[in-house]
Amino acid sequence: MGYYHQHMNHIVTISNRFQSLLKLSTIFYCVRHGTSSSCLGTKQNLGFESTKISSSNSGKSNLRSTVLDIYDCNIKISQLGRCGNVREARKLFNEMPHHDVVSYTSMITAYLKNNELWKAEKLFQTMPERTIVAESAMIDGYAKAVLMDKAQEVFDSMTETNVFSWTSLISGYFRDGQVAKARQLFDQMPAKNVVSWTTMVLGYAQNGLIDQAHSVFNQMPEKNTVSWTAMMKSYVDNGQIDEALKIFHEMPLRNLYSWHTMISGCLYYKRVNEAFKLFHSMPLTNAVSWTIMVSGLARNGLTKLAREYFDQMPNKDIASWNAMITAYVDECLMVEASELFNLMPKRNTVTWNAVIDGYARHGPDGEAMKHIIFMLRSCIKPNESTLTSILTSCLGILELMQAHALAILLGCECETSLSNALITMYSRLGDISSSRIAFENLKAKDVVSWTAMLLAFTYHGHGHHALHVFGRMLKSGTKPDEITFVGVLSACSHAGLLKKGQKLFDSISRAYGLEPRAEHYSCLVDILGRAGQVHKAMEVVYKMPECEWDGAVLGALLGACRLHGDVEMANYIGQKLIELEPNSSSGYVLLANVFAACGKWDEFAKVRKKMKDQNVKKVPGFSQIEVKGKSHAFFAGDKSHPQVEEIYELLCEKLLPVMHEMGYNGTNVRKN
């Protein structure tokens, strides 16, 4: 629907005819209401030149002056709104001594264009006299936000409707998944145009009803390039490239967007040869055409070829440079990305974000933070994405606190995605208290926020706290997703809540319409296993489609067998796990540990031998701490640390006696 709205916004707010209507509306309003007060007193504040008025014609001149002043202000408000400068637009609106209906409409449109729906709504409700343009704009704003009750309310209150208001409402119902309602409205429309028909095509396609989309397309009394492109894009978005190509070749006229859509679709679905043919058949290319090829080839793993196309570009814009740098970053080629970055004649936020994200993901350590300092020196302000990349790259709590401080200084701390990253990273680095503070300070919590806090408590073994957060989440009206249920089921497992866990598992599909995945089955198996119900856990696994069996599910079941000494079932599940993941050490190690715990040393030796014959190596476990800003990692059996003697002495003399007092009977800590 974005393609349709792009054209509708163009028609409503930019066309010369709309500007002429705006001027005429202002003149008619002032004449009708007999307005004669002049805006001359505020001209300097508003940036308009003062005009000298002769005393003999002061009444007529004042009226004419007021009309022109209001007209100029309305035009300027619209221009400021299009440039994203809503605050200045509102300031100008407030400084106007007189407003007409067009002033209100211009300001409302400026708010809507910049995604400030609630401010638009507030101003709309104060309009002394509503216009069809303002009402249609509000319907469109509500429809884009999928607030269909409000959109319908405005529509029903209209004394007069137009094609735009009908089409916006239909678009909103499609966006909300109410396909039947959208069709009903379309059938009731007193007059339809090519945009209305095109909206139906796109609406059906976006709801996965491609056959109905094609049927509507065939019924269209009139088709233009936009409607042909919409049908073609519908096939592309549904992965039906052959059908899309057929429509493309049948098109009587194509524009650049048509070519770009088809080439992008071919590249996305790995039809590289077709993309080559189409690109080289284009009658006219621009920077966007070349950039699509560069980024598309890179996504298909053809980075060298992407670079060749990049080098051949006749006119490189900033987007093409960004596409090539992003391609190198995605391939972990940070040297090449850095070289290209240094050659760029001009950079923007996207450029810096790509490089900083690359260093955050691929290293070396410290480069991401260094580049954010360079970014600030170049007078480009980091945004939410920049800071999120920095936060997720932090390896220690001190580094995380520095990044957090930077977010506060830049005024981005309250951004939802940034707070979500803070919740996760503080938890990951062991500071659950700071994680909780970041969560509680967040006003606009989304499903990711609730899930991040829930997972943080689960990760730290606070199952009951996690369940409390889940309860608060439901009360807030936020719908849990698949990841939320992984967290809450894990919490039930850690807290030993068998019945609660089973009830929540059943609610995944019954109450929330989600399909349980392997991770959810793994959690349920773990819950049953910890409760000693190994055979019930086995039944759960057998009810799963065998194609969904994975290491996590079988590993959880094998862990349950080990916990309750069920050697026979452990042997069966262990062999299945080894067959499923022959190159992973987890199956071998878990099964060997079951045999060792039961004293079956011959079986233990066989599993270890098989593991050795398959050349499978166990990844050693390790722990990591940070002391005075420096990270120290300790692997099992590791003696490489320069202070190893002091560490083992402290463990044996201080920590081990405390562990024995708490019931630990292991003897695996050795002094030498």
N, C-alpha and C positions, 0 to 999 in steps of 0.2 A: 504493500500500500504506500510505501515511502515514495515510489516513483510517481504515483498518481498525485500525492499531496505536494510534491515538488512542483509539478506543473500547475496545480490549483493555486498554490501560494503565489506563483509567478503571475497568474492571471489576475488574482485579487489585489495584490499589493504593489506590483511593479509596473503594470501596463500603463501606457500613457492615457488610455481612456479612463482608467480609475482615477488618475490624477485630475483629469478634466472634471469628472463627476464630483470629486472632492471640492474643487473650486466652486462649481455651480451650487452644490449643496450648501456651502457656507454663505454664498450670496443670497440664495433664496431664504435661508434661515434668518439672516439679519434683516432682510426686507420685510419678511413675514412678521417678525417680532418688533420691528421698528427700532432696532438697536442704533443708538447714535453716539454712545460714549466712545471716546477714542482710546486706542492702546498706545498713544504717543508717549505717555509718561513712562512706559516700560521698554521703549524701543532700544535704548542703549543696553539695557540688561539682556535683552533677547537677541542682540546682535543684528538688529535691523537699523537702517538709516532713518533719521528723522526728516519729515517733509514739511515745508512751510505752507500754511493754509491761509488763504485770503479771507478776511472777515466777512466779505459780502456773501460768500458761498459756504460759510462755516458749517451749517447744518448738513448740507449735502456732502461736503468734503469730509466731515467727521464720520458720516455713515460709510462713505466709500473707503476711508482710511481704516475704519474698524473691520470692514469686510476683508480688506486686503491683509491686514495684520493677522486676523484669525486664520485666513487661508495660509499665509506664510508660516505661522506657528504650526498648523496642522501638517503641512508638508515637512517641516523640520522634524517634528515628532516622528513621522513615518520614516524619515531618513535615519534618524538616530536609532530607532528600533531595528532597522535593517542592518545597521552596523554593530548591533549588540550593546549599544550604550543606553541601556534602559534607565539608568539613574538620571542621566542628563535629560532624557526625554521626559521623565516624570517631573523633574525640576522645572523644565520649560512649561509643562502643562500646569503646574501649580502657580507659576508666575503670571499666567494669562489672566487678565481681569475679566474676560468673558470666554465662555466655552459654548460651542455649538455641538450638535450631535456628532459631527465629523471629528471634533476634538476628542470626544469620548471614544469613538470607534477607532481612531488612529492610535490612541494610548492603549486601548484593550488589545488591538492587533500587535502592537509592539511587545506587550507582556507575553502574549501567546507565542509569538515568534521566538521568544527567548526562554520558553518553557517555564514561565512564571504564571501558571494557571490560576492559583489562588488569588494573586493580586489582580489579575484580569477579572475574576469572578466578583471580587469586592467592588471594583470600579463599575462593573456592569450593573450590579445591584443598585448603585447610586445614580444611574443614568436618569435624568428627568424625563427623557423620551427615548424609547428604544427604536433602533432601526433594523431593517432586515439584514444589513451588512454585519452589524454588531452581533445580532442573534445567530446568524450563520457562522460567524467566527467563533462564538462560544460553543456552539454545537460541535464544530470541528475540534476545538480544544478539548472538550470533554470526551469526544470520541477517541482522540489520540491517547488520552489517559485511561481509556476503557471505563469511564464513569457513565455508563449508559443510562442509568436512571435520571441523572442530571441532564444529559443530552436530550433525552426524550421529553423531560419536563419543559425545557426551553422550546423545543420543537412544537409541543402541544399548545404552548402559550402564544405562538406566533399568529398574528392576524393575517399574515401573508407569507407564503413560503416560495422558495425558488429552487432551481435544480441543484445549486450548491449545498443548500441545507439538507435536502433529501439525500444527496450523494454522500455527504459527510456522515449522516446518521447510519446509512447502509454500511459504509466503511467501518464504522465503530462496532456494529453488530458482528460483522465478519471478524474483526480483530478480537472480539470477545468470544468467538466460537459459536455465536447464535446464528447459524447459517439459515435456518428456516425463517427466522424473524427478518433477516436481511432480504431474503427472497420475497417475503410477503410485502415488505415496503417497496421493493423494486416493482412488483406487479401493481401496486397502488399508485405509483408515481403518475401524476397527470401529464407530465412531459419529460421525455428522456433525451439525453444527448450522447455523443460518443464517449464522454467522460464517465457517464453513468454506466454504460455498457462495459466499458473497460474496467471499472471498479468491480463489477460482478465477476468478470474473468479472473482478475487478481484475487478477489475474495475467495472464490471457490478453490483456486489453486493453492492459496496459503493455508487452507484447511484440508489439503490433501485430496481434494475432489477434482482431479485433473480432467476427468471425462465430462463432468458438468461444465467445467470452465470452457472446454473445447466446444461443447454444445451451444453455450451462450455466444461464444465467438462466431460460430457459424450462423447464428440467428441475427447478428448485428446488421441493421439496415445500412450502416455506413461505417467503414473502417478507415482509420488513418494510420500513420506510422507508429504512433504511440500505442494503439490497440494491437497492431501486429507484433510490436516489440513486447507488449505485455503477455501475449499468448506464448511467444517464443520463450520469454523469461520464465513463465510458469512451467514449461517443460524442463528448462535448465535447472530450476530450483528443485524439481522432483527427480532429477537425475536421468531424465529421458532425453539424452543428447541427440539420438537419431531423429526423434520427432521434432526437436528444436531446430535441427539443421534443415529438416524438410520445410518447416514454416519459414525459416530464414531465407531459403532459396525461392520460396513462393512470393516473398514480399515484393510489392511493386516498387516501393521506395524504401531506402534504408538511410538512417542517420548514423552519426558516430556512436551514439549510445547503443544502437542495434548491433553494430560490429563489435563493440567492446563487450557487450553482454554475451554474445556468442563465443568470442575468443576466450573470455574468462571462464565460461562454462566448460569448454573443451579442455583448457588447462587444468581446471579443478578436478575434472573426472579423468585426467591422465590421457586425454586424446590429443597428444602433443602434435602429431602429424597434421591433424585437421586444423589445429591452431596455427601452425606454420602456413598452411595453404591460405587460410582466411586472412592472416595478417599481410601476407604478400599480395593478396588480391584487393586490399583496401584502396579505393581511389584517392583517399586522403588520410594521412595519419597526423597525430599530434603527440605531445609529450605523454598524455594519458595512455595512448595506444602502446607506445614503447614501454612505459612503466608496467602495464599489464603483462607484457611479454617477459620483462625482466623478473618480476615477482613470481609469475606463473612458472617459468622455467626453473627458478630456484626452488620452488615448492616441490617440483618433480625431481629434485636431486641433480639438476643440470646447472650447477652454479657457474662452471667455466663458460658454458654457452650463454648463460644469463649475463655474464660480464662482457662477452663479445657483443651482445645486443646493446648493452649499456654504453660501451665504447663507441658504437656506431650511431648512437642517437644524435640527430642534428642539433637539437636544442634540449639540453638537460634542465629540468626544473628541480626544485628542492624535493619534490615527491619521488622523483626517479633516483636521486642520490640516496634518499632514505630507504627506498626499496632495495637497492643493492647492498647497503650497509646491513639492513635487517637480514638479508639472505646470508651474508657472511656470518652474522651473529648466530643465526639458527644452525649453521653448519659448524659452530665452535671455532671459526676461523677469525680469531680476534686480532691477529696481526694485520690481516688484509682489511678487516673492518676499520682498524685504527688508521691505517695508511689512507684509506678513502676518506675517512672522517677529517683527517688533517688537510686533504686536498680541497675540501668543500669551500666554495666561495662564500656561501651563506648557510647558517644553520638555524633550525627552529627547535621547539620543544620536543617534537617527534624524533629529531636527529639525536639529541642528547639522551632522550629516554632509551632509544635503541642501544646506544653504546653503553650507557650505565647498566641497563638490564643485562647486556652481554657480559660485562665484567662481574656483575653480581652473580650470574649463573656459572660462568666459566673461569673466573679469576683472571689474573692473580689477585690474592687477597689485598684489600686496601685500595685497589684501582677504582672501584665503583665510588667510594667515598671521595677519593681524590678528584674524580671527574665531576662530582656534584659541586665541589668547590670551584672548579674551572667554570662550570655552568653559571654559578652565581656571579663570578667575576665578569662574565660576558654579558651581564645584565639580562639574562633570560631566567625567569622565575621557575623553579621546579614545581611540578604539579603533583597531584595525587599518585599518578602512575610512577613518577620518578621516585618519590619517597617510599612507595610500596616495594619497589625493586631493592632499594637500599635496606629497608627493614628486613626483608626476607633473606638478605645475604649475610646478615650479622652472625658471627660465630661465637660471640661472647656477650655477656650481659652488659659490660661496659660500653662496647660498641653499639649495642642496641639502645642504651640510654642516650648516647650521643645523637643517634639518628632520631630518637623520639624528641629530644630537645630541639633539633633542627625543624621537625614538623611543627612544634609549638611556635617557634620563632616565625615560621612562614604562615602561621594561621590555618594549617591544614589538619590539625589534630582531630577536629570533630567530623571530618569526612568519614563516611561509613566504611568504605573499603580500606582506608588507612587504619582505622580503629580495629577492624577485623584482623589485619596483619599484626597489629600490636598484641591483640589477645592471643593469637597463635604463637607469636615469637616469644613473648614473655613466658608462656607456658612451656614451650619447647626448651627454653634455657633454664627452666626450673623455678621461675619466679611466679608462682600461681597467684600471689597477692596482687602484684602489679597487673597481671592478666585480668583479674577480677575488677580492679579499679578502672581499667580501660573499658571494660564491658559496661559497668554501671554508669560511667560518665557519658556513654554513647546514647544520644537521644533517639536517633532514627535507626533502630535496630532492624536488620533484615534477617532472612533465614540463615545467611552465612554467619552473622553475628551470634545468634543463639546457638547455632551448631558449633562454632568455634569455642564458645565458653563451655558448652556441654562436653565436648571432646577434651578440653583442657582438664576439667575435673575428672573425667574418666581416666585420662592418661596418668594423672597423679593419684589414682586409687580412691578418689572421693565419689563413690558411686551414688550415694544418697544426695549429695550436692548436685550432681549431674541430673538426677531425676527431678529435683526441685526446679532446676532451670528449665527442664522440659515442660513441667507443669505451668510455669510462668509463660513459656513460649506459646502454649496452647491458649492460655487465657488472653494473651495479647492479640490473638486472631491470626498469628503467623502459621502458615501451613508447613509442616515438616517435610523434608525431602529424603531421598534415599540415604544420603550421608548422615543426616540427623539420626535416622533409625540405627545405623551402624553404631553411632556413639551411645545412644540410649540403651541398646541391647547389650553393648559391652559393659555399660554401667550396671545393668542388672546382673550380669555374669560376675563382676567383681564384688557386688554387694550380696551375692547369693540369693537373689530374688527370683525363684523359679517361676511361680505363678504369674508374677508381674511381667517377666520376660516373655512367657508364652502368650499372654494376653496382648502385649505390644506387637509381637510378631504377627499374630492373627490380624491385628488392626492395619497392618501395612497395606494389604489389598482390600480388606473389608471396609475400612473407614476412610482410607485416603486414596484408594484407586491406584496404588503403585504396585509394581511387580517385584516380589522379593528376589534379590540377586544372591549370588554365591556368598557374598560377605554377610548377608543377613542369616542365611542358613548356617554359616560358620559360627556366628554368635549364638544361635539357638542350640547348636550342637554343644558348644562350650558350656552354656547354661545347664543343659541336661547332664552333661558329663560331670561337671563339678558337683551336681546334686546326687551323683551316683547312679543316674538312670542311663547307663551306657546303652542298653538295648533299645530304649526309646530314641536315643540319639542316633543309633544305627538305622532305626525306622525312618527318621527324618531324612537321612542321607539317601536311603533307598527310594523315598518319594520324590527326590529331586531328579530331573532329567540327567542321565549319566554324562551328557555333554557339558553340564555345568559343574561337574565335580572338579574341584581345583585343590591346590596344595593347602590352602587355608582351611577348607572344610574337612578334608581327610586328616590334616595335622591336628585340628581341634579334637576330632574323634580319637585319634591315636593318643593324644595327650590324656584324654579321659580314660582310655584303657590302661595307660601306665599308672594313673592316679589310683585306680581301683583294682589293679593287678590282674586284669583280664588278658592273659597272655595269648590265648587262642585267637581272640578277635583282633588283638594288637598285631599279631603276625599277619593275618589276612589283610587288615587295613594298611599295614606297613608296606606289604608287597605291592598293593594297589598304588600307594603313594609313590613308591620307587618307580613303578611303571609309568606313572603320569609325569613325574619329574626326575628322569634318570640322572640328570646332571646337577641336581640340587642336593646339598648335603643334609637338608633337614629331615627327609624321610629315613635315611640311613641312621642318622644320629638318634632320632626319636626311638626307632625300633631297637637299636642297640642298647639304649638306656633302659628300655622295658626289660630286655633279657638280662641285663646286668642287675637290675633291681630285684629280679626273681632268682638270681644265682645261676642262670642258664648260660654258663660261660662258653660252651661250645657254639651255641646259637649266636652269642655275642661276637665270637671270633669270626664266624661265617659272614655276618653282616659287614664287619670291619674289612674283611678280605675282599668282599664284593665291591665295597666302596673304593678300596685301593686299586683293584683290577680295572674299575671304570675310570680311574684317575680323577675321582671326585674329592676335592679338598674342602674341609670345613673352614669357613671364614671365622677367624677368632673373634670372640666377643671383646669389647673394650669399653672403658668408661672415660669420661673427659671432664676436667675441672678447669676453672680459670682462676689464676692467682696473680694479683697485681697486673691485670690486663694481658697476661700471657696464658695461652691454652696449653694444658698438659694432657696427653692421651696415654692410657694404660691398657695394654692388651693382656689377655690371659697368658700367664707364664712369661711375660715380657720382663727382661732385665736390662733393657737398653737405656733407661733413664739415668742421667748422671748422678742422681741422689738415691739410687736403688737401695743401697745399704741402709740408709737412714729410714727409708720408707718401710722396708721389711721389718726393721727393728721396732718401729712404731706400731706396725700391724700386730706383731707377735706379742709385744709387751703391754700395749695399751688397748687395742681394739679387740683382739681375740678373746681375752678374759671377759669382756663385756658381752661379746656374742655368746660365749658359753653360758653366762648367767641367764641370757634370754632364751636358752634352749637349743642353740646351734651346736651340733656335734661333729661338724666337718673337720678334717685335718689337712685340708689342701693348701693352707698357708705355710710356706716353708721359709726358713731364714736364709738359706743359701741355694 
